[in-house]
C-alpha cells in the first residue's frame, strides 16, 4: 500500500503546486461559458419543464470540467515524465501495474472533482435569483451526482493514462485531446438536450459514452434526463471496465515505457 499511496501523493502535489493553472483556470473557463451561453440563450431556450436554461447549463459545465481535467491530469503527467526523462525513476521501483493505475487514476479523479466543485460554487451565483436555485445547489438525487462524477472522472483519468502511454510528445497528446476528447465532450449534451437534434444526430449521440455521463449527472440535479439514469449507469460502467482493462494491460506489458 505504501508504494501506490506515495505515487498518488506525488501526483496530487504535482497539480496542487500549480493550482492557479490546474484548478483556477478551468473554473474561469467554465464561468465564461456560462456568461456567454446563459446570457444569450436564457430567454430563448427551455429544455426541462420548470428549469431555466442557466440552471440546466450548470451541471453540464460542472461535469465537462470534471471530465476534461481528469483526462488532462493523468495524460500530461505521463507525457511530461517521458519527455523530461524522469519516468525511469518510477521504473526502478517495485511498483506493480495496479499501483501505477490506481495512483494515476485516483489523482486524476481528485483533480476532476476539485475543479468540478470549484465550477459549481463559482457558477451558483448566476442562478441566485432563479426559482430553481434549490435544484442547482441542492441536487434532487445527490447519490446519482456523486456516482456519475466519480465514474466519469475515473473513466477520463483512465483514458488519459492510455493517451499518455501512447503519446511520445506533446503534439500527439494535443491531437488526442483535440480530435477525440474535445469533440466527444462538446457533442455530449453539455449545452443542449439531444431531443433538440435531428433524428440522425440523436442516434449518433446515443453512441457517445460521454453523453450518458453528462445526462446521468444532470439527472441527479433535476430528476429529469434524456434517458433513464440506469441505462446511463450501465453504459458508463461498461465503458469504464473496457478502458480500465486496456490501461492495466498496457501498464502490465510496459507499453512504450520500457525499452
Protein Blocks (a to p, Z undefined) as FASTA:
>chain_A
ZZmmmmmmmmmmmmmmmmmmmmmmmmmmmmmmmmmmmmmmmmmpcfbghiafklmmmmmm
mmmmmmmmmmmmmmmmmmmmmmnopmmmmmmpccdfklmmmmmmmmmmmmmmmmmmmmmm
mmmmmmmmpcklmmmmmcfblmlmmmmmmmmmmmmmmmmmmmmmmpmbfklmmmmmmmmm
mmmmmmnopmbcfklpcfklmmmmmmpmklmmmmmmmmmmnopafbdfklmmmmmmmmmm
mmmmmmmmmmmnopokaZZ
